């Protein structure tokens, strides 16, 4: 006998990512805003893995104050971003390259019992139509 289980698309998280804009700001998708509970006035604390110099991912969490050096969350229209330009400049992440787009897929991560987020880096070639129109 066959027993089918439907996998409902609405139950899955989709489009949970952050993209480095050409200005150096880190912009968040709707999925990321919901998953991370992003809102104005919060601060995004970003960390790197010091134990592995080849790990290009980030580890991050939100805090209510900037006492740990977090990047302030700002709202522009219906979207949120953080001015991470100084960080990306220091790390020499080439967000200004008009041929490539730097995206971070965001997943839950357990850091020794502390739930945080892992930003998994991927680089995608920009869509020629969007590049021509200046969209990023």
N, C-alpha and C positions, 0 to 999 in steps of 0.2 A: 504494500500500500504506500502511496505517495502522500507525504505531509508537507505542504508548502508553508514556508514562513516568509512573509513579506518584509522587506527591508525598506522602511519608510524613510525617504530622503529628508523629511522634515526633522527627524530625530538626530541628524548628524550636524556637527559644527562645520560650517563652510566659510571659506574665504577669511580665515583667521591669519592675518598677516600685517606686517608693517613694511612700508616702502620708503627708501630714502629719496626725497624729492631733490630736484636740481639745486635747491637753495641750501641743502644740507639738513633740512628738517626731516624728522621721522614722522611720517603720516600713517595713521591707523585705519584699517578697513572697518566696516560695520561689524563684521564678525569679531575682530579684535576688541573693539569698543565694548561689545557685549560680554565676551569671555573674560576680559581683564577688569571689567567694571570701571572703565576709564571715565573720568569727569574732570571738569575744570577745577583748578585749585589743588589737584593732586600732583605728586612728584614721582617721576620714573627713575628709579635707581637702576643703573646699568653696570654689570660686572663682566669681566672676562675670566677665562680659565687660566690662571697663572701656571698650573701644573702641565699644560700642554700648549706650547707656542704655535702649534699647527691648528688649534681649535679656533676657527673663525666665527663661531657662534657667540651670542651674548646670552647672559642670564639676567633676568630683570624682575622687578616687583614694584608695586606702587606704595607710596607712603603719603601721609597727610602733611608732612613738613619737609623742609629741605635740609634738615640737620645732617643727613647722610650724603649730601651732595647730589641729590636727585635733580633731574631736568624737569622744569615746570611744564605741566600739561596745559596747552592753550587750545581754544576752540575757534575755528574759522568756518563759518557757515554751519553745516551739520557735522563736520568732521573735526577730529582732534589731532594735534601734533605736538611734538616736543622739539625745541631748538637744539639739536644735537650736532650742529655744524662743527663746533670746536673739537668735539670728540672724534668725529669722522676725519677731520683734517689731521689731528694728531696721530690717528691710527693709519693714515694714508689710504683710506677707503675712497676709491675713485667714483664718487657719486655724480661728478660733473660730466663724465663720459656720455656723449649723446647716443652712442651705439648700444650701451648696456644699461640695465636697470637692476639695482641692488634691492632684493626683497628678502625679508625674514619671515618664514613661516613660524607661527607661535604655537607652542604646545605646553601642556602642564609639565612641570619638572619637580622632582622631590630632591631637595638639597639637604641631606641629613635630617629628614623629618620636617623641614620647612618647605611648604608648597610655594614655588615660584614659577616663573615662565622661562622657557628656553626659546631663544630667537634663532632659528636655524637658517643660516645664510644660503641664498642661491642667487645666481646672476642670470638674468634673462636678456636676450637680445631684444631691443626695442622694436616695436611694430613700426614699419616704415611709414605707414599712414599717420600714426601718432607723432612720429619724429618730424615729419614734414609740417604738421600743423602746430608743432611746438608743445604738444601734450606729453606729459610724462606719466 
